[in-house]
Amino acid sequence: MTEEILPSIYRIEIPLPKNPLKALNSYVIKDNDRNLIIDTGMNREECMRVMESSLREIGVDLKDTDFFITHLHADHLGLVSSLVTNTSKIYFNQKDIDSIHQGFSWESMLNFANRYGFPKDMLQDALFKHPGFKYGAKGQLNFTILKEGDKIEIGDYQFECLETPGHTNGHLCLYEPNKKILVSGDHILGDITPNISLWTEDENPLDEYMTSLDKVYKLDIDITLPGHRSIIRDCKKRIQELKRHHQKRVDEVLSIIKSGNKDAFQVASNMSWDLTYDSWDQFPTMQKWFATGEAIAHLKFLEERGSIQKEIQQQRIVYSL
């Protein structure tokens, strides 16, 4: 589905087949000189077909088009490698590039997950089903780096970059102060909550996420254009809901640990999830993977606050009060 949601700003719903997210909101800003596409979808045929037909429908030529990618996840970055031309710029952030290039490997991520309790016999299944592994951008991409306060001017819009770490280390939003528009990527979603996961030892993404929410709360925003699902009309209310959600999560994790030492996989299996399965055993591998990553992020948040402690037992990291 393609619709003009604001003057010269179009939303294209890029399908994400067999994915709980269902679709990505790709935003296209048209101008006589250069167009801008914000986020692209996964690098797969189903996404490409819809993107190409939608761009034809609204009259966008890729040779006259640049890209702004909010963060590194495959549903936002993946397809850009199939869309970019030799006249295109790809605006991106340095921290997510560093996450990709500095020491990241799928093997290290799997080993990390295993130390936190993710079962060894499920690791390869998690890898081969992971959307980032299957549908990420291909080849070498040349990025134009943007940081806090940098501007993108296109048509009647003057967007400012906002660094909003949490969902990823370098997540960027775009804010148009004159027209009070926020393009929020996966920082603020309306119908679902952004996944806040941890897969490295040296970060505290939930703490960063809560700080980023406070930062955006101070802005004057009339309309928020998120990376998935419905457009948000009351950003402040949604931020309050997201903060309550994570406080509830933190309290739940604490109560789970009260019954005894647990690793992150065990904590995740006892948390409340808004999924339609009757039990944790029925969760598909990838849902267990993302749930475990979220549990690790909340455990790290509590550990940094001194509410819980971790120790190594038989090469497995467990938490206690």
Secondary structure, DSSP 4 states (H G I P E B T S, - for coil): -EEEEETTEEEEEEE-TT-TT-EEEEEEE--SS-EEEE----SSHHHHHHHHHHHHHHT--GGGEEEE--SSSHHHHTTHHHH--TT--EEE-HHHHHHHHSS--HHHHHHHHHHTT--GGGHHHHHHH-HHHHH---S---EEE--TT-EEEETTEEEEEEE--SSSTT-EEEEETTTTEEEEETTS-SSSPPP----STT--HHHHHHHHHHHHHTS--SEEEESSSS-BS-HHHHHHHHHHHHHHHHHHHHHHHTTS-B-HHHHHHHS----S-SSGGGS-HHHHHHHHHHHHHHHHHHHHTTS-EEEEETTEEEEE-
